[in-house]
């Protein structure tokens, strides 16, 4: 009976928050102060143990005390869930964690938990007003919670693998394993023939040379948040002037030009056997693409093939 009355829901937000801190490597994850997060659960255990001593002793005003405890705990776990979810979301808004690889997934998780707790509150309110029966309300909550848990497990494992792939790709790239002869690449890319179009700028333009150096040597295109304004600031020129240089010399707009470097790096990694163990999405994200849609669209526009088709077409078939 005691185990039945203990409000285990006080533990769920704590486990979520610990998972959250671990996922973004937050310093608070190592703090001993996190012990205080268990206090609502411990308090619930103590209160329920004391109250359930009714089996050994007869308490006067038992029903009144039970109602007060139930209402207090109900308000407590609603508030506790909301506090930790909102706290987590605010942390993700900080500059340090805004661009963390797990940021988008954790934001979705926060929204789902917020929705789940809100649904729980709404069902409780409906039950109080219309007396639909607590069992029906709990059944609805359990159904929603089950779907939520399955989604968290699936997406969590998928995201964890994606994040680990990205970390390993960074390691492989930094170790110099990314080297491939592109003369053997088979795709639908057409070689552009330079023509004299009367452009205002030439390839020996000093700002264009600086830009090429930043892209080829510093690999700034790997930053998914790279923008025309950021590069213009690095070159100490206006954004409009940079756009004009890129358009005149490459005959591409800024976004297409930057994505062409990302596509080239993806092709390099796909053609390198060291990267066969990684998913195409992880490779694309590590090359600087911000989303799967942008990655696949840009890659097909540049090569005429999807990443999967490119990998299949250029996969060497072993000869026995």
Secondary structure as GFF3:
##gff-version 3
##sequence-region A 1 320
A	DSSP	alpha_helix	2	5	.	.	.	ID=ss1
A	DSSP	alpha_helix	9	23	.	.	.	ID=ss2
A	DSSP	three_ten_helix	27	30	.	.	.	ID=ss3
A	DSSP	three_ten_helix	32	38	.	.	.	ID=ss4
A	DSSP	alpha_helix	39	51	.	.	.	ID=ss5
A	DSSP	three_ten_helix	52	55	.	.	.	ID=ss6
A	DSSP	alpha_helix	62	92	.	.	.	ID=ss7
A	DSSP	alpha_helix	95	98	.	.	.	ID=ss8
A	DSSP	alpha_helix	103	130	.	.	.	ID=ss9
A	DSSP	alpha_helix	134	174	.	.	.	ID=ss10
A	DSSP	three_ten_helix	182	184	.	.	.	ID=ss11
A	DSSP	alpha_helix	206	216	.	.	.	ID=ss12
A	DSSP	three_ten_helix	220	222	.	.	.	ID=ss13
A	DSSP	alpha_helix	228	235	.	.	.	ID=ss14
A	DSSP	alpha_helix	239	250	.	.	.	ID=ss15
A	DSSP	alpha_helix	254	271	.	.	.	ID=ss16
A	DSSP	three_ten_helix	273	275	.	.	.	ID=ss17
A	DSSP	alpha_helix	280	286	.	.	.	ID=ss18
A	DSSP	alpha_helix	292	303	.	.	.	ID=ss19
A	DSSP	alpha_helix	307	313	.	.	.	ID=ss20
###
